[in-house]
């Protein structure tokens, strides 16, 4: 008697696989969010958004498309920070060294920044949550159209105090410290300051971040493990977290993991 024929294996529906993966991701996000809400979150989160160009290369996109995806991820990040209760966020958008990039790439970036700051003026989340928006850096280096958009965004949010969202643009950490030193030197020259009285607090008050708390956590994407001239003075005692993912590919789970990791570290403040 012939053995009964075996039924061919059923192919697993790709839609089912995606649904299961999505449900698992949502569950992971929910659990992580519940965990981090049980402990203090960083008062000030600073993020180096690295990897737009490599993301574009890896996914067969134009460099400009990689930057657009990065802009979209920044929109996600703002929502994640609001959900987690992070009150101060500073993102590294453009360093002074980035001005060495090609003219077409810089033109695309400047248009992206102009649209981004103009979008802040009408962003309901900004006004609903009373988020003050500021640009940190040598703004004079930027095209006038970008400077004007920055002024509009800052003016529209200048009275908000619940949250602070800062964009480091045309920014360099060493340049920032040098400018603070110059301010102090001018005050000494003019007889308004005794050089023997200069201390760390005086330097801090002359930085772009004078009225902000120092970052508790500096988070960098792209797998690179350095802070690249970003908030050098302010990050002296910050915890560092490096994610091996390009900025546009950052997931909410990875973001929450960074916060959870920070919460489970024992901060030693110089020891």
C-alpha positions in Angstrom: 0.0 0.0 0.0 1.5 3.3 -1.0 2.3 5.8 1.7 0.0 8.8 1.7 1.5 11.8 0.0 2.8 14.4 2.3 1.2 17.8 2.0 3.7 20.4 0.6 4.8 22.8 3.3 2.7 25.9 3.4 4.4 29.1 2.6 4.4 31.6 5.4 2.6 34.7 4.4 5.0 37.7 4.3 2.1 39.8 5.6 1.8 37.6 8.6 5.5 37.8 9.3 5.4 41.6 9.1 2.4 41.6 11.4 4.2 39.4 14.0 7.4 41.5 13.8 5.3 44.7 14.1 3.4 43.3 17.2 6.7 42.2 18.8 8.3 45.6 18.1 5.2 47.4 19.6 5.3 45.2 22.7 9.1 45.8 23.1 8.6 49.6 22.8 5.7 49.5 25.3 7.7 47.6 27.9 10.8 49.7 27.5 8.8 52.9 27.8 7.2 51.6 31.0 10.6 50.8 32.4 12.2 54.1 31.7 9.2 56.0 33.2 10.0 54.3 36.5 13.3 56.3 36.8 14.6 59.8 36.0 15.3 60.4 32.3 18.1 62.6 31.1 17.4 66.3 31.8 19.3 67.1 28.6 19.8 64.7 25.7 22.3 65.6 23.0 22.4 63.6 19.8 24.9 63.5 17.0 22.8 62.6 14.0 25.4 60.8 11.9 25.0 58.5 8.9 22.7 60.2 6.4 25.1 59.8 3.5 26.0 56.2 4.3 22.4 55.3 4.7 21.7 56.7 1.3 24.6 54.7 -0.2 23.5 51.5 1.5 19.9 51.9 0.2 20.6 53.0 -3.3 19.4 56.6 -2.7 20.8 59.9 -3.6 22.7 61.8 -0.9 19.9 64.4 -0.9 17.4 61.6 -0.2 19.5 60.4 2.7 19.3 63.9 4.2 15.6 64.0 3.7 15.2 60.7 5.5 17.3 62.1 8.3 15.0 65.1 8.6 12.0 62.7 8.8 13.8 60.8 11.6 14.3 64.1 13.5 10.5 64.5 13.4 10.2 61.1 15.0 12.8 61.9 17.6 10.9 64.9 18.8 7.8 62.8 19.4 9.8 60.2 21.2 11.4 62.7 23.5 8.0 64.2 24.3 6.6 60.8 25.1 9.6 59.9 27.3 9.5 63.3 29.1 12.9 64.6 28.1 12.8 68.3 28.6 15.9 69.5 26.8 17.1 68.1 23.4 20.1 69.3 21.4 20.8 67.8 18.0 24.0 68.3 16.0 22.8 69.2 12.5 25.8 70.9 10.8 29.4 71.4 12.0 31.7 74.1 10.8 33.7 71.4 9.2 30.7 70.4 7.1 31.1 73.5 5.0 33.8 71.7 3.1 31.3 69.5 1.5 30.3 69.9 -2.2 28.3 72.9 -3.2 25.3 70.9 -4.5 25.1 69.0 -1.2 25.4 72.2 0.9 22.7 73.9 -1.2 20.4 70.9 -0.6 21.1 71.0 3.2 20.5 74.7 3.4 17.2 74.3 1.7 16.4 71.5 4.1 17.3 73.7 7.2 15.2 76.6 5.9 12.2 74.4 5.4 12.7 72.8 8.8 12.9 76.0 10.7 9.9 77.5 8.8 8.0 74.3 9.6 8.5 74.9 13.3 6.4 78.1 13.2 3.3 76.1 12.3 4.1 72.8 14.0 1.2 72.0 16.4 3.4 69.9 18.6 5.7 72.8 19.2 2.9 75.1 20.4 0.9 72.5 22.2 3.9 71.4 24.3 5.4 74.9 24.7 8.7 74.0 23.2 11.3 76.8 22.8 13.4 76.4 19.7 16.8 77.8 19.2 19.8 77.5 16.9 23.2 77.2 18.5 26.3 78.1 16.4 27.9 80.7 14.2 24.6 81.6 12.5 26.3 84.3 10.5 27.9 81.6 8.3 24.5 80.5 7.0 22.7 81.9 4.0 20.4 84.8 4.8 17.3 82.7 3.9 18.3 80.2 6.6 19.1 82.9 9.1 15.7 84.5 8.5 13.9 81.1 9.0 15.8 80.7 12.3 14.7 84.1 13.5 11.1 83.3 12.7 11.2 80.0 14.6 13.0 81.5 17.6 10.5 84.5 17.7 7.5 82.2 17.4 8.7 80.1 20.4 10.6 82.6 22.6 8.1 82.7 25.4 7.9 78.9 25.8 9.5 77.3 28.8 8.2 73.7 29.2 10.7 72.1 26.7 13.8 73.3 24.9 14.7 72.0 21.4 18.1 73.2 20.2 19.7 72.8 16.8 23.5 73.0 16.7 24.1 74.4 13.2 27.3 75.9 11.8 28.6 74.8 15.2 32.0 73.8 16.4 32.8 73.0 20.0 36.3 74.5 19.9 35.1 77.6 18.2 32.4 78.0 20.9 35.0 77.8 23.7 37.4 80.2 21.9 34.6 82.7 21.6 33.9 82.4 25.3 37.6 83.0 26.0 37.5 86.1 23.8 34.5 87.5 25.7 36.3 87.0 29.0 39.5 88.5 27.6 37.7 91.6 26.4 36.1 92.0 29.9 39.6 91.8 31.5 41.0 94.3 29.0 38.2 96.7 29.7 38.8 96.4 33.5 35.4 94.8 34.2 36.8 91.5 35.3 39.7 90.4 37.5 41.4 87.4 35.7 42.0 85.7 39.0 38.2 85.5 39.5 37.6 83.5 36.3 36.2 80.1 37.0 34.4 77.3 35.1 31.0 78.9 35.8 32.0 82.1 34.1 33.1 80.2 31.0 29.8 78.2 31.0 27.8 81.5 31.1 29.5 82.7 27.9 28.7 79.6 25.8 25.8 79.2 23.4 24.2 76.9 26.1 24.5 79.4 28.9 21.0 78.9 30.3 20.7 75.2 29.6 21.7 72.3 31.8 24.8 70.3 30.7 23.9 67.2 28.7 23.4 64.1 30.8 23.6 61.8 27.8 25.3 62.2 24.4 24.0 59.7 21.9 25.6 59.1 18.5 24.4 57.0 15.6 26.5 55.4 12.8 28.8 53.2 14.9 31.4 55.9 15.2 32.6 56.3 18.8 33.7 59.9 19.2 31.9 63.2 19.9 33.4 65.1 16.9 33.8 68.6 18.4 30.2 68.6 19.8 29.5 70.3 23.1 33.1 69.7 24.3 32.9 71.8 27.4 29.3 70.8 28.3 29.8 67.1 27.9 32.7 66.8 30.5 30.6 64.5 32.7 28.0 63.2 30.2 27.3 59.6 29.7 28.1 58.4 26.1 26.0 56.0 24.0 26.9 54.8 20.6 24.4 53.0 18.3 25.6 50.9 15.3 22.8 52.2 13.1 22.7 55.1 10.6 20.7 58.1 11.7 17.7 57.7 9.3 17.5 54.0 10.3 17.2 54.7 14.1 14.3 52.9 15.6 12.2 53.9 18.6 13.4 50.7 20.4 17.1 51.7 19.9 16.3 55.2 21.2 14.5 53.8 24.3 17.4 51.3 24.8 19.8 54.3 25.0 17.7 56.0 27.7 17.3 52.7 29.6 21.1 52.1 29.5 21.7 55.6 30.8 19.3 55.0 33.7 21.2 51.8 34.7 24.6 53.4 34.7 26.2 54.6 37.9 27.4 58.2 37.2 30.7 59.1 38.8 31.2 62.7 37.6 34.9 62.6 36.9 36.0 59.5 38.9 
